[in-house]
Amino acid sequence: MNKEEAKAKILELSKIIENHNYNYYILARPSISDFDFDMLLNELIELEKQFPDLILPDSPTQRVGGDLTKEFKTVKHRYPMLSLSNSYNIEEVKDFISRIKKIIEEDVEFVCELKFDGVSISLTYENGLFVKAVTRGDGTQGDDVTTNIKTIHSIPLRLKGNYPDFFEMRGEVIMPHKSFNNINAEREDLGLQPFANPRNAAAGTIKLQDSKEVAKRKLDAFCYFMMMDDDKMIFNTHYESLAAAKQWGFNVSNFMAICNDVDDIEEFINYWDEKRKELPFDIDGIVIKVNNFKQREILGFTSKSPRWAIAYKFKAEEAHTKLLSVDFQVGRHGTITPVANLEPVQLAGTIVKRATLHNADFIEQLDLHYDDIVSVEKGGEIIPKITSVDLKSRKDNSSKVHFIEHCPECGTKLIKAEGETAWYCPNTLGCPPQIKGRIEHFISRKAMNIESLGEGKVEVLFDNDLIKDYSDLYNLTYDNLFGLEKIIVVDDENQENTIRKVSFKEKTANNIIDAIEKSKSVPFARVLFALGIKYVGETTAKLIAKAMGSIDNIINASLEELTDIEEVGEKIALSIKEFFADERNINIINKLRESGLQFEQEEKEVNENQVLSGMSIVVSGVFNTMSRDEIKQLIEDLGGKNVSSISKKTSFVVAGDKMGPEKRKKAESLGIEIKSEEDFLKMIRNTTSETTTSSGTQGVLEFEF
């Protein structure tokens, strides 16, 4: 293919791919399978590799990220980004309408929209191309975050249809609940402080220096306001402009309504005050705008906000209760997290007895005292948190809450890393909850997968001095285990203390010994993840294992060699170096070697039959002819990707006996095909047969999933 042919093909592929992006992210009506979409994207990537000078600024390949931003340039807004006046009850909304009626004698139509709880953004388009994204900043100027915003699939890079030569689109960058929960679970697993709410997570994400990391966090965006010079405005009403914007490719919310009076507005507010709990993202109110642009021009602005719009803020669901005490919990990486113990109180449908206090700075900001009456909210409708203190009800003799200086478990003096808010216990190999936490991580399903040794049993073994670190697991015998028992207290999902009896009977003891023996064949990448090195998650461990090949190569690697690995930055590399610089960790690894664990990357031939390439597959249930892990390995060998949760991008589900009812319900609601174990294996055999009897991948492409 010559350069001219490549240029034409790149243009064609870019247009096709962006059209499919629009169908998927904006219309929620995908018109192509994930597999076929990925094939188109891969074809474009390969062409751009061959002809890098032909890469378009709006190429769909630019959404995956990869560019680094050392500092964010300050940019002055062409049109100031003003704030909205807030109202907190319907009487204030009535006052807003009355003020308008005094100025506008004719009928006034209003548009009611959801007030997204995220980060305001201004998007500039020239000749249909996305050229710049700037944060609100102080309203006059903000930060240029164009590179990071390009990774958000719901923001169009090239418009379609009949659009103006130049305009700005205002919107809100949000983090959906699913993305927020996934990120916090990963941060907690790595010993990092979780984000307080999706808004903070979104704000932090768009200012990350690595756009590839931004892309992984799966932000979304809604656009709600078009800006252009007054003499260039081609629409009469706001509603009309947003309808056109949606046709051009913008993600405009369907949840908006034209209202003629305060009764219509109040009905819209009350409806969404209740229904917001069902949305997959956060809103904190309703925005009410005059629809007609000429009327807006007459109404004008104050120095801070437009006179033609107002925000109605929902009252956050909160409860008031007494602070009884504060616990200081120690994570597996030594992070100290303060947790408030409260008098039980009903909040958002559950009984809340505990709430996070985040860190020492948060406690100091609240000036928290014991026996204080505190306000509790559910941050992002998810995590209970204390938001304020009723100082008027504070007792004169109440004691101030002080953050501890020594570890509550082992007594070691706490430390704080420069630039971080969290305090840590540095006694990594001598602090009981850190040791138990690392062992529980080591045996977890995604690590060594030592079944039958779940919650409570590790504590029993540790308390009986049978294990002091995870290498001791491989010295356990049936005689060690049989007959052990202990009464333990665990927290359930409703924060209730549940008393359980943990017993090691004959079957349990045998199952544990068998599972420990079986774990010796776990591949190196999972062993590396199981070691529990700070900041090294499952995906990063796979990349490091593949790049370095063995544990010895990692131990002896320089900082530069480590940072050369994909997705390994200086922070992760330093953590790896620190882990292996500790002679105690080296001794543990040597004991694991002697026990027969895998510390080298297995050299295996890549299966040429990649019939599942580009597919995202969920495996759920219990299987007959193969284990769940064997099915997952087969999927990876054939080019597929194992995912844990079902979404619109799931290609299909492989279901065994006892498939989770919620997963089945979700798959059926999304129209995702559910294949039995027999159907899946038959499909693999059929596609394998077809790909070996035909050229290319024609046999694969004939299948629809």
Sequence and secondary structure as in RCSB ss.txt:
>XXXX:A:sequence
MNKEEAKAKILELSKIIENHNYNYYILARPSISDFDFDMLLNELIELEKQFPDLILPDSPTQRVGGDLTKEFKTV
KHRYPMLSLSNSYNIEEVKDFISRIKKIIEEDVEFVCELKFDGVSISLTYENGLFVKAVTRGDGTQGDDVTTNIK
TIHSIPLRLKGNYPDFFEMRGEVIMPHKSFNNINAEREDLGLQPFANPRNAAAGTIKLQDSKEVAKRKLDAFCYF
MMMDDDKMIFNTHYESLAAAKQWGFNVSNFMAICNDVDDIEEFINYWDEKRKELPFDIDGIVIKVNNFKQREILG
FTSKSPRWAIAYKFKAEEAHTKLLSVDFQVGRHGTITPVANLEPVQLAGTIVKRATLHNADFIEQLDLHYDDIVS
VEKGGEIIPKITSVDLKSRKDNSSKVHFIEHCPECGTKLIKAEGETAWYCPNTLGCPPQIKGRIEHFISRKAMNI
ESLGEGKVEVLFDNDLIKDYSDLYNLTYDNLFGLEKIIVVDDENQENTIRKVSFKEKTANNIIDAIEKSKSVPFA
RVLFALGIKYVGETTAKLIAKAMGSIDNIINASLEELTDIEEVGEKIALSIKEFFADERNINIINKLRESGLQFE
QEEKEVNENQVLSGMSIVVSGVFNTMSRDEIKQLIEDLGGKNVSSISKKTSFVVAGDKMGPEKRKKAESLGIEIK
SEEDFLKMIRNTTSETTTSSGTQGVLEFEF
>XXXX:A:secstr
  HHHHHHHHHHHHHHHHHHHIIIIISS   S HHHHHHHHHHHHHHHHH GGG  TT GGGGG   B SS  EE
E SS      EE SHHHHHHHHHHHHHH  S   EEEEEEE SEEEEEEEETTEEEEEEE TTSSEEEB HHHHT
T TTS SB  SS  SEEEEEEEEE  HHHHHHHHHHHHHTT    SSHHHHHHHHTT SBHHHHHHT  EEEEEE
EE  GGG   SBHHHHHHHHHHHT    S EEEESSHHHHHHHHHHHHHHGGGSSS EEEEEEEE BHHHHHHH 
B SSSBTTEEEEE    EEEEEEEEEEEEE TT BEEEEEEEEEEEETTEEEEEEE  SHHHHHHHT BTT EEE
EEEETTTEEEEEEE GGG  TT  B    SB TTT  B B  TT    B   TTT HHHHHHHHHHHHSTTTT  
TT  TTHHHHHHHTTS SSGGGGGG  HHHHTT EEEEEEE TTS EEEEEEE  HHHHHHHHHHHHHGGGS HH
HHHHHT  TT  HHHHHHHHHHH BHHHHHH  HHHHHTSTT  HHHHHHHHHHHHSHHHHHHHHHHHHTT   B
       S  TTTT EEEEESB SSS HHHHHHHHHHTT EE SS  TT  EEEE BT  HHHHHHHHHHT  EE
EHHHHHHHHHHHHHHHHSSSTTHHHHT   
